[in-house]
């Protein structure tokens, strides 16, 4: 995880900069004590290839009552173009919809992050909003897109991606 979490290119479109070793260690320790599906607490799922962590997906439940969740992810750029992110994000959606009983999952991305936009569209998420200057990232205002997917949309579009 340290390889990609400390990479400035990976953090380029994120609100936080590259992770420090202490921050990463603290996050891992916290995950060990987290009950999956606790509202407001990201559940982080490691993505592995050949015994090496190459990325991660996060799923945060906003509200149990309204069955809403937020998706996030980050991957080592050395492993892009092989379908790992597509499959991992689809599996994370499956966990949200089938195992945690969510009705709607959203993801937000910087409009300049074209790879992320393509990934979200490839897995069938709809672009619902374009927020202007809603993030102040490293000294400049940035726009973001909000993508969303409902449970029935996942069943019709992503069920086959997540089962591979």
C-alpha positions as semicolon CSV with decimal commas, in nm:
position;residue;x (nm);y (nm);z (nm)
1;X;0,000;0,000;0,000
2;X;0,283;0,238;0,081
3;X;0,404;0,227;-0,280
4;X;0,090;0,389;-0,421
5;X;-0,033;0,576;-0,112
6;X;0,292;0,776;-0,099
7;X;0,284;0,852;-0,474
8;X;0,204;1,221;-0,546
9;X;0,047;1,118;-0,878
10;X;-0,205;0,893;-0,697
11;X;-0,292;1,177;-0,456
12;X;-0,311;1,434;-0,738
13;X;-0,691;1,449;-0,748
14;X;-0,754;1,376;-0,380
15;X;-0,819;1,624;-0,102
16;X;-0,530;1,486;0,100
17;X;-0,170;1,463;-0,008
18;X;0,044;1,150;-0,016
19;X;0,010;0,945;0,303
20;X;0,278;0,937;0,569
21;X;0,385;0,602;0,717
22;X;0,214;0,699;1,043
23;X;-0,115;0,783;0,871
24;X;-0,116;0,457;0,680
25;X;-0,033;0,253;0,991
26;X;-0,310;0,428;1,185
27;X;-0,564;0,357;0,908
28;X;-0,473;-0,011;0,901
29;X;-0,499;-0,040;1,281
30;X;-0,837;0,135;1,270
31;X;-0,967;-0,109;1,009
32;X;-0,886;-0,400;1,239
33;X;-1,135;-0,267;1,495
34;X;-1,405;-0,154;1,251
35;X;-1,730;-0,342;1,220
36;X;-1,821;-0,368;0,848
37;X;-2,115;-0,145;0,769
38;X;-2,074;0,101;1,058
39;X;-2,224;0,432;0,934
40;X;-1,966;0,702;0,870
41;X;-1,670;0,464;0,888
42;X;-1,501;0,364;0,561
43;X;-1,466;-0,009;0,509
44;X;-1,139;-0,045;0,316
45;X;-1,092;-0,352;0,098
46;X;-0,742;-0,433;-0,025
47;X;-0,699;-0,535;-0,389
48;X;-0,427;-0,792;-0,435
49;X;-0,245;-0,945;-0,730
50;X;0,014;-1,218;-0,690
51;X;0,042;-1,159;-0,315
52;X;0,093;-0,783;-0,347
53;X;-0,152;-0,507;-0,251
54;X;-0,205;-0,302;-0,567
55;X;-0,501;-0,088;-0,468
56;X;-0,800;-0,047;-0,247
57;X;-1,170;0,030;-0,251
58;X;-1,356;0,206;0,028
59;X;-1,726;0,186;0,103
60;X;-1,879;0,419;0,361
61;X;-2,241;0,394;0,471
62;X;-2,387;0,744;0,503
63;X;-2,712;0,631;0,663
64;X;-2,859;0,291;0,751
65;X;-3,212;0,433;0,743
66;X;-3,184;0,568;0,388
67;X;-2,950;0,282;0,278
68;X;-2,700;0,523;0,117
69;X;-2,329;0,458;0,061
70;X;-2,020;0,632;-0,076
71;X;-1,761;0,456;-0,292
72;X;-1,394;0,547;-0,312
73;X;-1,085;0,379;-0,456
74;X;-0,720;0,423;-0,538
75;X;-0,478;0,202;-0,727
76;X;-0,109;0,169;-0,798
77;X;-0,063;0,325;-1,145
78;X;0,184;0,050;-1,236
79;X;-0,109;-0,195;-1,252
80;X;-0,357;0,005;-1,461
81;X;-0,503;-0,122;-1,785
82;X;-0,546;-0,481;-1,665
83;X;-0,905;-0,466;-1,539
84;X;-0,817;-0,482;-1,169
85;X;-0,996;-0,157;-1,082
86;X;-1,306;-0,242;-1,285
87;X;-1,345;-0,579;-1,117
88;X;-1,260;-0,451;-0,768
89;X;-1,506;-0,161;-0,787
90;X;-1,778;-0,394;-0,917
91;X;-1,714;-0,632;-0,625
92;X;-1,727;-0,341;-0,381
93;X;-2,065;-0,242;-0,525
94;X;-2,181;-0,602;-0,482
95;X;-2,079;-0,592;-0,116
96;X;-2,270;-0,267;-0,073
97;X;-2,585;-0,378;-0,247
98;X;-2,605;-0,749;-0,164
99;X;-2,428;-0,781;0,171
100;X;-2,490;-0,442;0,332
101;X;-2,836;-0,389;0,180
102;X;-2,771;-0,046;0,031
103;X;-3,020;0,112;-0,209
104;X;-2,792;0,380;-0,358
105;X;-2,415;0,424;-0,383
106;X;-2,245;0,743;-0,500
107;X;-1,889;0,829;-0,601
108;X;-1,735;1,171;-0,647
109;X;-1,434;1,244;-0,866
110;X;-1,235;1,544;-0,981
111;X;-1,345;1,629;-1,337
112;X;-0,980;1,628;-1,448
113;X;-0,942;1,264;-1,346
114;X;-1,049;1,116;-1,677
115;X;-0,946;0,760;-1,586
116;X;-1,174;0,767;-1,284
117;X;-1,464;0,906;-1,489
118;X;-1,421;0,631;-1,748
119;X;-1,409;0,364;-1,477
120;X;-1,730;0,484;-1,314
121;X;-1,907;0,503;-1,649
122;X;-1,774;0,161;-1,754
123;X;-1,927;-0,003;-1,447
124;X;-2,259;0,167;-1,520
125;X;-2,269;0,455;-1,275
126;X;-2,464;0,760;-1,394
127;X;-2,316;1,109;-1,383
128;X;-2,575;1,302;-1,186
129;X;-2,405;1,631;-1,110
130;X;-2,121;1,863;-1,201
131;X;-2,019;2,072;-0,900
132;X;-1,827;2,390;-0,982
133;X;-1,534;2,488;-0,760
134;X;-1,657;2,266;-0,478
135;X;-1,309;2,146;-0,370
136;X;-1,000;2,347;-0,284
137;X;-0,714;2,112;-0,373
138;X;-0,353;2,214;-0,318
139;X;-0,411;2,584;-0,368
140;X;-0,666;2,577;-0,651
141;X;-1,038;2,535;-0,694
142;X;-1,148;2,217;-0,866
143;X;-1,478;2,089;-1,005
144;X;-1,613;1,744;-0,933
145;X;-1,862;1,504;-1,084
146;X;-2,103;1,302;-0,875
147;X;-2,185;0,955;-1,004
148;X;-2,456;0,728;-0,864
149;X;-2,600;0,381;-0,899
150;X;-2,917;0,225;-0,760
151;X;-2,942;-0,135;-0,652
152;X;-3,160;-0,238;-0,948
153;X;-2,913;-0,074;-1,189
154;X;-2,627;-0,271;-1,036
155;X;-2,821;-0,594;-1,072
156;X;-2,880;-0,530;-1,442
157;X;-2,533;-0,395;-1,528
158;X;-2,264;-0,506;-1,285
159;X;-2,372;-0,844;-1,159
160;X;-2,172;-1,013;-1,435
161;X;-1,859;-0,799;-1,373
162;X;-1,853;-0,883;-1,002
163;X;-1,897;-1,256;-1,056
164;X;-1,590;-1,300;-1,273
